[in-house]
């Protein structure tokens, strides 16, 4: 047992929202496999809340507040939300100078849940601005791609747009009106003695690298 804890082996099935899988987990896979060569990763994406047992998943990583649950959760970090658009969109349609002016722009939002279309903007004594999307998608990564192609303005998290912002592909809008709202990112899983070492190794590795790189 001691040797197994030091050198965990076997399959570990990880499910995450597509943007988090692509922008955070995938870049860490090579290093994790080198460090723990006997753990066989199975990576799946799903943007909706899933049943771990039904989907045969060991760890699910979810973005946003968790519902009440009997399963174990570990907070991995939190990622700030910003209002972003591409330079091409701004060149064609201009920069909104107030929250109200967003109503005259192409807004990219989520098909569900509606709470994701409440943007963290100060507006008429409120701290949220409810948008009516001009174009909707079920995935944050789809919205990112649409924003990069100049299709509209989107609310996106730093973990998936940091490089875009750094390279100037996406530009923050209404910075003064934007509240410092951060989406929690949690890993949820059932306590399982057989999987405990694999789960702990994976979450420790991800957490350490997120902290080191400040990638959320």
N, C-alpha and C positions, 0 to 999 in steps of 0.2 A: 504493500500500500504506500509506503514512504517513497519508493522508487517511482510509482505511478504519479504521485503528487509532484515530484521533481521533474518528471518527464511525461506529462499528460499525453495521451494518445486516443485516437478515435475520431469519429465524425462530430462536427459542431455545425449545426444549422442556424444561420443568422438571417433574420429578415429585417429589412429597413426600408424606409421611404426612399424612392428612387434617387432624389437629389442627395440625400445623405450618403447613400451607398456609393454613388459616383464620385462625389467631391471629398468625402472624408474617409470612408472605409477602404475603397479600392486602392488609393495611394499608400495605405498602410499594409496591404496584403503581403507584398514581397518581404518586408522586414519581419512580419509576424511569422511567415512560413520558414524563414531562415532561423528564427529564434525557437520556434516550436514545430519542427519538421514532421512530427508524428501526429499532429492534429490535422484532420482533413476538413477543410472549410467547405461548406455549401452555402452560397450566397443567393438570396432571393429578395425580390423587391415587391412591395405592396404599399400603396398609399393609404389604405384603409386600416382601421383597427381589425386585428385578426384574432382568432381563437388559436392559441399556441398548440393545443393538443390536436385540434382538427387539421391544422396546417402542418403538423409534425415539425414544429419550430422550437429550437432550444432557447434562442434569444431574439426578442423583437425590439428594435430601436425605433422609438416614436418621438415625434416633434410636437410640442404643445402640451397643455395640461392633461394629466392622466385622469381617467374616470376612476371612481372607487373600485378597487380590485383586491382580490385575495392573493394575487401573485406578487412576487418580490420585485421591487424597482430600485434601480441605481441611477442617480443623476450623473450624467456625463458632462454636462455643461449647459450653457445657454447662449443663444445667438441673437444678435440685435437685428431688428427689422428696419428697413429703409425704403423710401420711395425712390424708384430709379427709372431712368429712361436712357436710351442711346443718344449719342450726339446727333445721329442722323434724324431721329424723331424730333429732337429739339430744333434742329436747323429747319425742318419743314413746318413745324407747328408752333414753335416758340416755347418758352419756359413759363409755366403757370406761376403767377406772382402771389397768389393766395390760394387757400384751400378751396374756396368757392369756384375758382377758375378751373378746377379739375373737372367740373361738370361739363366743360366744353372740350374735353380731351378724350382720346381713346384710352380707356382704362382696362387693364388686363386683370381678371379676377378668377377665383376658384368656382367650380361648379357646385361644390359642397365641401364642408359645411359653410353656412352663411357667416359664421363668426370669422372666417378667414378673409371676408370682404369688409371687415371693420378695420380701417387703417388707423395707426396710432398718431393721429393729427389733432392738434388743438383746433376746435371749431365751435364757435358760439357757446362758450362756457362748457363745452363737452371735451372729452379726451379721446374720442373715437369719431371717425368720419366714415359713414356707411356708403360704399360705392355701389353703383349699378354697373356691372361689367359690360363693356362693349364687346369683349371677346373673352370667353371662359375656357378653362381647362381644368382637368382633375389633378394635374401634377405641377408642382412648383418648377420642375426642370423644363416642362413645356412652356410655362410662362416666362422663364428666363430666356429660352431660345426665341420666343416671340419678341421680348423686349430688345434683345440683341439685334434683331432684324428690323427694328424700328416700327413695330406694330402698335406700340402704345406704352403707357406708364404702368409699372407694376410695383407691388410691395413684395420684397424678397429679403431673405435672410443673408447675413454676412457670410455664413459658412459656404454658401454656394456662389457668392458674387464678389468675394474679396479680390480675387485676381482680376475680374472684370473692372472693378472700380480702380484698382491700382494701375491697370493698363489703359484706362480711359474708355473702355468699351461701354461702360454704364456710368451715368452721372447721377449723383444724389440731387433730388429736388426737395424744395420746402424744408430745408434742414432746420431752420429756426422754429418751425411749427411741429416738427417731428419729435415725439416723446421718446425717451430712452426705454423702449420696450424690448425685452429679450424673451425669445421662445425657449422654454426648458426642453432639453433633449434627454430622454430617459431610456435606459435599457430595462426591459421587463422579462422575467423568467420565473419558472417554478423552481423551488428548491429540490434538487435532485442529487443524491449522494454520488451517483455514478458519473454525473456530468459536472459536478462542482468544480473540479480542478480545471477542466477545459473552459468553463464559463469564466472563472476567476482570472485565468491567464489572459483570455481574450479581452475582457473588460479592463483589466489592469493595463494591458498594452495600449489599448485605444485611449484610455483616460490619460496615461502618461504622455502620449504623443500629442494629444489635443492640448494639454497644458503647456508642453514645451513649445509648441508652434503657435499657441494662442489662435488656433485655426477656427474657432467658432465665433 
